[in-house]
Amino acid sequence: MEVKIQLDSADKQLELFGPSDSHLRLLRQSLGVQITARKSNLIVTGKERDVNRAAEIIDKMQRRLIKRGSLSASDVNALITKGGRGAAAGSSEAITVYAQKRVIEPNTKGQLKYVETMLANDLTFCIGPAGTGKTYLAVAIAVSMLKKKQIRRIVLARPAVEAGEKLGFLPGDIQAKVNPYLRPLFDALEDMMDFAQMRKFMELDIIEIIPLAFMRGRTLNEAVIICDEAQNTSPLQMLMVLTRLGHGSKMIVTGDITQIDLPASQKSGMVEAIEILRRIKGIGCVELTQQDIVRHRLVQNIVRAYKKKAKAKVS
């Protein structure tokens, strides 16, 4: 089967096709179709089902490019993954942030449930493997609420627990030592506002990105508090974090309970908290799975392979 697709904006072909046609290559490899560019058209050939799916994804790519002004490989991969799972297409849960032409949307049913749970509850626990958008969507909700003036500040915290490396041997002062642990939070923020604005908010303490220990003794009102990598908290640390929640605030606790870096004898505070609190009204709990991974398509295969090996050891 062959389908000819008219390109909406000929001047945006480079952005649509990606660097060195990388977006088109991703479509070819993922869907098993042939895609040829001819002037202002794309010719897609292959099996009927695959061609129809490719045409639908290309249409969404064009609409996203026009709407946002940019299109990344992760956007394309998310559209491919979403199309394969029949997920939250057309969702009304679009999240507006500070970055111009940037609208963040859940890409899977699991992510849609996560967004809805965060909006509906004052405390949300989210567990899931790497690449499912746990941290990214939590930061997006926080930034969106700040933009809408529903809160006055954002506090992002992570435990500084070594993943097989010793913190004390890193060069520099304490700030230099903990910065690598906080980097994923900076990365998420930088995608949602320009650097100057982020720096201004941090100077005014409207946004704080801190090691978990710095939260002790505080009460945080009218804030979104995100505790990331919470699988590496002890039960006492988790209790300390949860009791920071003040009036008009929302807390989101995220982690991957398959990657706990605590000593083998110590129970994860996040695991214990979910067991104790999950049935309390006003507390939501979402579990994302490998089906919700929206990073590079290989990440899903990597997670699946490790999970398979872990099951083989148990049996």
C-alpha positions as CSV (number, residue, x, y, z in Angstrom):
1,M,0.0,0.0,0.0
2,E,1.2,3.5,-0.8
3,V,-0.1,6.8,0.7
4,K,0.9,10.4,-0.3
5,I,0.9,12.9,2.6
6,Q,0.7,16.6,1.9
7,L,3.1,18.5,4.2
8,D,1.3,21.5,5.9
9,S,4.4,23.7,6.2
10,A,7.1,23.2,3.6
11,D,9.3,25.7,5.5
12,K,9.3,23.4,8.6
13,Q,10.4,20.2,6.8
14,L,13.8,20.2,8.5
15,E,12.2,20.3,11.9
16,L,9.7,17.7,10.9
17,F,12.2,15.3,9.4
18,G,14.7,15.8,12.2
19,P,18.5,16.2,12.1
20,S,19.7,14.1,9.2
21,D,16.2,12.8,8.8
22,S,16.4,11.1,12.2
23,H,12.6,11.4,12.8
24,L,11.8,9.7,9.6
25,R,14.4,6.9,10.3
26,L,12.7,6.4,13.7
27,L,9.3,5.9,12.0
28,R,10.8,3.5,9.4
29,Q,12.5,1.4,12.0
30,S,9.6,1.4,14.5
31,L,6.7,0.8,12.0
32,G,8.5,-1.2,9.2
33,V,7.5,1.3,6.4
34,Q,9.3,3.1,3.6
35,I,9.1,6.9,3.7
36,T,10.3,9.0,0.7
37,A,10.2,12.8,0.6
38,R,9.2,14.4,-2.8
39,K,8.9,18.2,-2.8
40,S,6.1,19.0,-0.4
41,N,4.9,15.4,0.0
42,L,5.9,12.3,1.9
43,I,5.3,8.9,0.2
44,V,4.7,6.1,2.7
45,T,4.7,2.5,1.5
46,G,4.3,-0.8,3.3
47,K,1.6,-3.0,4.8
48,E,-1.8,-1.3,5.0
49,R,-2.0,-1.2,8.8
50,D,1.6,0.1,9.2
51,V,1.1,2.8,6.5
52,N,-2.1,4.0,8.1
53,R,-0.5,4.2,11.5
54,A,2.5,6.0,10.1
55,A,0.2,8.5,8.3
56,E,-1.6,9.2,11.6
57,I,1.6,9.8,13.5
58,I,3.0,12.1,10.8
59,D,-0.2,14.1,11.0
60,K,0.2,14.4,14.8
61,M,3.9,15.3,14.3
62,Q,2.9,18.2,12.0
63,R,0.2,19.4,14.4
64,R,2.6,19.3,17.3
65,L,5.3,21.2,15.4
66,I,2.9,23.9,14.4
67,K,1.4,24.2,17.9
68,R,4.7,24.2,19.8
69,G,7.2,25.4,17.2
70,S,9.6,22.4,17.9
71,L,9.6,18.7,17.6
72,S,12.1,16.4,19.4
73,A,13.1,12.8,19.0
74,S,11.4,12.1,22.3
75,D,8.2,13.7,21.0
76,V,8.2,11.4,18.0
77,N,9.0,8.4,20.1
78,A,6.2,9.2,22.4
79,L,3.7,9.5,19.5
80,I,4.8,6.1,18.2
81,T,4.5,4.5,21.6
82,K,1.2,6.2,22.2
83,G,-0.2,5.1,18.9
84,G,0.8,1.5,19.7
85,R,-1.1,1.5,23.0
86,G,-4.1,3.6,22.1
87,A,-3.3,5.8,25.0
88,A,-4.3,9.3,26.0
89,A,-4.7,10.8,22.6
90,G,-6.7,14.0,22.6
91,S,-6.4,14.2,26.4
92,S,-7.7,17.3,28.0
93,E,-5.0,17.1,30.6
94,A,-2.6,19.5,28.8
95,I,-0.1,21.2,31.2
96,T,0.9,24.7,30.4
97,V,4.3,25.9,31.5
98,Y,6.4,29.1,31.2
99,A,8.3,28.1,28.1
100,Q,6.7,29.6,25.0
101,K,4.8,27.2,22.7
102,R,5.4,24.4,25.2
103,V,2.5,22.3,26.3
104,I,3.1,19.1,28.1
105,E,0.7,16.2,27.8
106,P,0.5,12.7,29.2
107,N,1.5,10.2,26.5
108,T,0.1,7.0,28.0
109,K,-2.9,5.9,30.0
110,G,-0.7,5.4,33.0
111,Q,0.7,8.9,32.7
112,L,-2.8,10.3,32.3
113,K,-3.9,8.6,35.5
114,Y,-0.8,10.0,37.2
115,V,-1.6,13.6,36.1
116,E,-5.3,13.2,37.2
117,T,-4.2,11.7,40.6
118,M,-1.8,14.6,41.2
119,L,-4.5,17.2,40.5
120,A,-7.1,15.4,42.6
121,N,-5.0,14.7,45.8
122,D,-2.8,16.7,48.2
123,L,-0.4,13.8,48.5
124,T,0.5,11.5,45.6
125,F,2.9,8.6,45.5
126,C,4.2,7.4,42.1
127,I,6.4,4.4,41.6
128,G,7.7,3.1,38.3
129,P,10.8,2.3,36.2
130,A,13.2,4.8,34.6
131,G,11.8,6.8,31.7
132,T,8.1,6.8,32.7
133,G,8.0,10.5,33.4
134,K,7.6,10.3,37.1
135,T,9.7,13.4,37.9
136,Y,9.1,15.3,34.7
137,L,5.3,15.3,35.0
138,A,5.5,16.1,38.7
139,V,7.7,19.2,37.9
140,A,5.3,20.1,35.1
141,I,2.3,20.1,37.4
142,A,4.3,22.2,39.9
143,V,5.4,24.8,37.3
144,S,1.8,24.9,35.9
145,M,0.4,25.6,39.3
146,L,3.0,28.3,40.0
147,K,2.2,30.0,36.7
148,K,-1.5,30.0,37.5
149,K,-0.7,31.5,41.0
150,Q,-2.3,28.5,42.7
151,I,0.9,28.2,44.8
152,R,3.7,30.6,45.9
153,R,6.7,28.3,45.7
154,I,8.1,24.9,44.5
155,V,10.4,22.8,46.6
156,L,12.2,19.9,44.9
157,A,14.2,17.5,47.1
158,R,16.2,14.4,46.6
159,P,18.1,12.1,49.1
160,A,21.8,12.2,48.4
161,V,22.3,8.5,48.5
162,E,25.2,7.0,46.6
163,A,24.4,4.5,43.8
164,G,27.6,2.4,44.2
165,E,29.8,5.5,44.4
166,K,31.0,7.4,47.5
167,L,29.9,11.0,47.9
168,G,32.8,12.0,50.1
169,F,35.3,11.3,47.3
170,L,33.7,13.8,44.9
171,P,35.7,17.0,44.5
172,G,34.5,20.4,45.7
173,D,32.4,21.8,48.6
174,I,29.1,20.4,49.8
175,Q,27.1,22.2,47.1
176,A,29.4,20.7,44.4
177,K,29.0,17.3,45.9
178,V,25.2,17.3,45.9
179,N,24.6,19.1,42.6
180,P,24.9,15.8,40.6
181,Y,22.1,14.3,42.6
182,L,19.9,17.3,41.9
183,R,20.7,17.6,38.2
184,P,17.6,15.7,36.9
185,L,15.4,18.3,38.7
186,F,17.3,21.2,37.0
187,D,17.0,19.4,33.6
188,A,13.2,19.1,34.0
189,L,12.9,22.8,35.0
190,E,15.0,24.0,32.1
191,D,12.6,22.4,29.7
192,M,9.7,24.4,31.1
193,M,11.2,27.9,31.5
194,D,14.2,29.8,30.3
195,F,17.4,29.8,32.3
196,A,17.1,33.5,33.3
197,Q,13.6,33.0,34.7
198,M,14.6,29.8,36.6
199,R,17.6,31.6,38.1
200,K,15.5,34.6,39.2
201,F,12.9,32.3,40.8
202,M,15.7,30.4,42.6
203,E,17.3,33.7,43.9
204,L,13.9,34.7,45.3
205,D,13.4,31.2,46.8
206,I,10.3,30.8,44.7
207,I,12.0,27.6,43.5
208,E,14.2,25.6,45.8
209,I,16.2,22.5,44.7
210,I,17.7,21.0,47.8
211,P,19.0,17.7,49.4
212,L,16.3,16.0,51.4
213,A,18.1,16.7,54.8
214,F,17.6,20.5,54.2
215,M,13.8,20.1,54.7
216,R,14.0,19.1,58.4
217,G,12.2,21.5,60.7
218,R,10.2,23.3,58.0
219,T,6.5,23.8,57.3
220,L,5.8,24.5,53.7
221,N,2.6,26.4,53.0
222,E,1.1,27.1,49.5
223,A,3.8,25.1,47.8
224,V,4.2,22.0,45.7
225,I,6.8,19.8,47.3
226,I,8.3,17.0,45.2
227,C,10.4,14.3,46.8
228,D,12.2,12.5,44.0
229,E,14.1,9.2,44.2
230,A,12.1,8.6,47.4
231,Q,12.9,4.8,47.3
232,N,16.2,5.8,48.9
233,T,14.7,7.4,52.0
234,S,14.7,5.7,55.3
235,P,11.3,5.4,57.2
236,L,12.3,8.3,59.5
237,Q,13.3,10.5,56.5
238,M,10.0,9.7,54.8
239,L,8.0,10.6,57.9
240,M,10.0,13.8,58.2
241,V,9.2,14.7,54.5
242,L,5.5,13.9,54.8
243,T,5.1,16.0,57.9
244,R,6.4,19.1,56.0
245,L,3.1,19.5,54.2
246,G,1.5,22.8,55.1
247,H,-1.8,24.6,54.3
248,G,-2.6,25.0,50.6
249,S,0.2,22.7,49.6
250,K,0.5,19.6,47.4
251,M,3.2,16.9,47.8
252,I,4.3,14.4,45.1
253,V,6.6,11.5,46.1
254,T,8.3,9.6,43.3
255,G,10.6,6.7,43.1
256,D,11.6,3.4,41.5
257,I,11.4,0.6,44.1
258,T,13.3,-1.7,41.9
259,Q,16.4,0.5,42.2
260,I,16.9,1.0,46.0
261,D,20.4,2.0,47.0
262,L,19.9,1.6,50.7
263,P,21.8,-1.1,52.7
264,A,20.1,-4.5,52.3
265,S,19.1,-4.5,55.9
266,Q,17.2,-1.2,55.7
267,K,13.6,-0.9,54.5
268,S,12.7,1.8,52.0
269,G,10.7,4.6,53.7
270,M,8.7,5.0,50.5
271,V,7.7,1.3,50.4
272,E,6.6,1.5,54.0
273,A,4.7,4.8,53.6
274,I,2.7,3.4,50.7
275,E,1.8,0.3,52.7
276,I,0.6,2.4,55.6
277,L,-1.1,5.4,53.8
278,R,-2.5,4.2,50.5
279,R,-6.1,3.8,51.8
280,I,-6.3,7.3,53.4
281,K,-8.7,9.7,51.6
282,G,-6.8,12.5,49.9
283,I,-3.7,10.3,49.2
284,G,-3.3,8.9,45.7
285,C,-1.0,6.1,44.6
286,V,0.0,5.4,41.0
287,E,2.1,2.7,39.7
288,L,3.6,3.3,36.2
289,T,5.0,0.3,34.3
290,Q,7.4,-0.4,31.4
291,Q,4.4,0.3,29.1
292,D,4.6,3.9,30.2
293,I,8.2,4.4,29.2
294,V,8.6,7.3,26.8
295,R,12.3,7.7,26.5
296,H,14.4,6.1,23.7
297,R,12.6,3.0,22.5
298,L,15.5,0.8,23.7
299,V,14.9,1.8,27.4
300,Q,11.7,-0.2,27.4
301,N,13.6,-3.3,26.1
302,I,16.4,-2.7,28.6
303,V,13.9,-2.6,31.6
304,R,12.1,-5.7,30.3
305,A,15.4,-7.6,29.9
306,Y,16.5,-6.8,33.5
307,K,13.1,-7.7,34.8
308,K,13.2,-11.0,33.1
309,K,16.6,-11.8,34.5
310,A,15.4,-10.9,38.1
311,K,12.4,-13.2,37.7
312,A,14.7,-16.0,36.5
313,K,16.9,-15.6,39.6
314,V,13.8,-15.9,41.9
315,S,12.5,-19.0,40.2
